[in-house]
Amino acid sequence: MKIEKDTLLQERYRIEGLIGEGGMSYVYKAKDIKLGRIVALKVLKDEFAGDAEFVNKFQNEAKAAAKLNHLNIVSTFDTVDEGDLHFIVMELVEGITLKNFIQRKGKIAEREAIGIALQLIDGIDLAHKMGIVHRDIKPQNIIVSTEGVVKIADFGIARAASQETVNTAVMGSVHYISPEQARLGISDARSDIYSFSCTLYEMLTGKVPYAGENSMAVVFSHLEDPIPRVRDSVKEISKALDYIVWRGMQKKASLRYQNIADMGEDLQLALEDPDGSFISEQEEEGRKSNLGRMQMDRGISTLYKVFAVISVVLIVAVFLFL
């Protein structure tokens, strides 16, 4: 049940109106009458309030978000769990979502897109260093404030990075979901890099990297279709930026940037060197690294085959002996 305007929660937060609605919660604008400031309240929907699993996810959101104190992350001020009422008190950011920003502009110019991306990377990097993976980075969860500050919102499915399992049937958005999330339901910081790269692709082209008639078709595209290149849609995009987005969207997590700070460094280089003279060196390093991994994999595979043959021989010998 939605909360009516002027309702006073905890004798402190007066509801001023509904801002929006998500899959498991309502977001309200409210006034903290104790401190005299306007805040946002994220209130768990009634149908989930009696579900221990959803309440636990909601509480995890509060705990994860409360750890993060960064200009480019929406701040969490307070949490309330009282009976069937569960809500989080957050910073209210006046502005629009990055999704709406893209829709208004059609697409975002290269330098402006890099500027937005670098702000977001600062926030995501802090979260990753604290062991927190967002798991649902997308333009709908990013707010562009009226002052031009870009903030990541909704750590609703963030968990400590050590808790690797995630139910992708419930969590994430299929247009930005990483292949490992879609296939195995697992994720780490590199999964955020994939989703972030899909977001950057949309900023530059005005469209999602993979589209389909339904969710399953989109998920299949993330798993199997070739990686789309930004320059195929927007010819004027620099070689460097096209490469950065492409590398961030590699289907194998081991082939992507291994931490988002490295991606930020390349974005800075792309501003100074849009022709991407730094790319060939990185590609060579990546090729050698991949070759090393392939040789290691082949070695492990051969070792397993040897063990298998020995095991079969021993089993046959024991059988003949008996």
N, C-alpha and C positions, 0 to 999 in steps of 0.2 A: 504494500500500500504506500502510495506517495505521501510525502509529508506536506501539510498545508502551509501556506505563507503565514508568517508571524508565530509559528510554533516555536516554543523555547525548549531547547534540548540541554539537559544537564544544568539548567538554570543559568546558562551562559551563552549558548549559541542560538541566535534568533534567525529563523529561516526567512530569506528575502525572495527566493524564487528558485525554480529548477533551471539549471544550466544545460544539462545533458544527461544521457542515459547510456550505459554500457551493458555488456552481457550479464554482469552479475551485480551491478550497482547503479544507483542514481547519484548525480553530482549536483549539489545545491550551492547557491550563493548565500552566505550567512554573515551575520555580524557578531563578532566576539565582544559582548557587552562588557566583559571584564577588562579587556585591553583596548577596546574601542577601535578595532580594526576589522576590515572585511576579509573573509576567508572563504575557502571552498570546502564543503563537506562531502566526502565520498561515503555514501550510506549503502550497506549491503541490502539487497532486495529481500523481501520477506520470504520468498520461496526458497532462498538459500540459507536463511538465518538459522533454521533448524537442522541443516546439513553440516555435520562436524567437519567433513572434508573441505567444503567451501569456506566455512568459517576459518579453518586452519590456513587455507590459502590467503584469505583476507588478512589474517593476523601476520602471516609471513610478509605480505606486502608492506604492512605498517613497519615491521621490524627492519626490513631491507631498506625502505625509503628513509627511515629515521636516521640511518647511519650516514646518509649522503648529504653533505653540505657543500654545494657548488653552485656558482652563478647560473650554470646552464642545466641545472636539474631543479624541478619543482620541489620546494621545501615541504617537509612534513613537520607540523607543530605539535600535534597531540593525537592520541588514539583513545577510543572508548569502546569497551566491551562490557555491556551491562544487560543481562537477560538476553532478549532477542534483538537488542539494538547494538549494531556494530558499525562504527564509522571512524573515518580518519579525517583529521583537520589539516588542510593543506594551504599553501600559498595560493592565492587567487591571482592568476596572470591575465591581465587584460590584453586581448589580442585575438588572433585566429590560428587555426591549426595550419601546419605546413601543407596539408592536403588542400585546404581551401586557398592557401596562398598560391600553390601551383596552378589550381584551376582558374584563378583570377588572371594569372600571368600567361597561362598557356604553357610556358616553359621558362626556366630561370637562366639568365645569362651566366656564362662560365665563371667569371670572377666573383659574382654574387653568390653562386652556388658553392664555390670553394670557401668563401667567407662563412656561409651558414654551416657547411660541413666541418670546418675547423672548430667552430664553437661547440658543436655537438660532440666532436671527438674529445675535447677537453673533459666534458662531463662523463662520457662513456668510459674513457681511460681511467678516471678516478674510481668509478664503480668496479671496473675489472680488477684494478689493483687492490680493492677491498674484498675481492672474491664474490662480487655480485654480477650475475648475468641477467640482462633485461629480458631476453627471449621473445620480445614482441616489438622490436623497433620498426616503426612505420610512420609515414607522414601524419597519420591520424593521432599519433601519440607524441607529436612534437608541436610546440606552440611558439609562434612568432609574436613577441610582445609588441605593443605600440611603440616601445622605445627601441625596437630592433634587436632586442636580446632574444636568442633562441633557447628554448628550454625543453628538456625531455620530461614527459609526464608519464603517469600510469605505469608504475612498477608492479602492476597487478599480478603478473606472472613471474616476477623475478624471484629467484631463490638463491641461496648460497651456491657458489659454483661447484662445491663438493657434492651437492645433491643433483646428480646428472640426469636422473630420469624425469621426463616431462610428458604429460599426456597431450599429444598434439591434436587429438580429436576435439579437445576443449580449448586449447591454448594456441595463441599465435594467429597470424593472418596468412592465408595461403598465397597471397601475392608477394609476400616478402619472406616466406618460411625457407629455412635452409634445407638442403637435401637430407642432411643427417637427422634433422628434426622430423621431416616428413617420413623418412624411411624407417628410422629406428626409435624415434622418440627421445633422442638424447641431444644435448647441446652443451656448448661451452662458449668461451669468449669469441671464438672464431665464427660461431653461428650468428652472433650479433654483428660481426663484420660483414657477413653475407647479407643480412637484412639491411644493414646500413648502406651497403653498396647498391642494393636494389632501390633503396630510397633515393640515393644520389643519382642513379640512372633515371628515375622518374622526374627528379628536379630538372635534369638537363634536357630531357626529351618530351616531358609532359604526359608520358604514358608509363604504365607498369611494364616491367621487362617481359613478363609472360602473361598472356590473357587466354581465356578459354570459355567454353560454354557453361562449365560448372566447375566447382572446386576441385574435383578429382582430375579434371583435364589440366588445370593450372598446376596442381601438385606434380602430375606426370611430367609437365614441361620443365619444372625445376629439377627433376630427377634425370631426364633423358635428353631434352632438346639442347641444341647448341647455345652457347652463351651469346646473347645479342650484344652487338657493339654499338656504343653511343654514336659513333661517326657514321654508321649506316643510316641513322635517322636524322642526325644534325651534322652536316658536313663540316661546319666551321669549328666544331669542337677540336681542341688541340690533341695532338697525338699522345701527349703525356697524360692528360686527364682521361682519355679513352682507355689507355692502358691501365690506369689505376682502378677504374670502375671494373674493367674486365678481370683484373687479378683478384679483386675483392669478391667477385661472383664465381670463382672457381668452384666446381661441384665437390671436389675433394678438399676437405678442410686443410689438409697438409700443404696444398698448393696456394692457399690464400696468404694474405698477410697474417703473420702469427700473433701479432698484437696490433691494436688499433693505433697506437702511437706511431708505429712505423708507417702506417697509411697516412697519418697526418704529416709526417716528414716529407713524404712523396708529394702530397698536395701542396706543401710549401714550395717544393722544388718546381712543381708544375707552374706556379705563378711566375717564377724567375726564368724557367726554361721550358716554355710550352712545347718546344720541338722534342723534348724528352731525350736529351743526350745521355741522361743517367739510366735510361731504360735498358739499353743493351747489356750493360754491366750486370744489372739485376737479373735479367733473363738468363745470362750465362751462369750466374751463381745459382739460380733456381734450377737450371738444367743439370748442373753438377750435383746439386742436392737431390734432385729427383732420381738421377742415375744411381747415386749411392743408395737411395732407398730401394730402388728396383733390384740392385745387386744383393742387398741385404735380404729382401723378400725372396729372391731366387735361392739364396743360400739357405734360408730357413726352410723353404719348400723342399730343397734337396735333402736337407737333414731329416725332415719328417719322413720323406720317402725311404731313406736308408733305415730309419727306425722301424718303419712299417714292414720292410722286407725282412729285417732281422727278427721282428716279432713273429711273422708268419713262419719263418724257418724254425724258430724255437718251438712254436706250437706244433708244427708237423713232427719235429723230432720227439717231443714229449709224447705225442699221440702214437708214433711208431714204437717208442720204447715201452709204453703201456701195453 
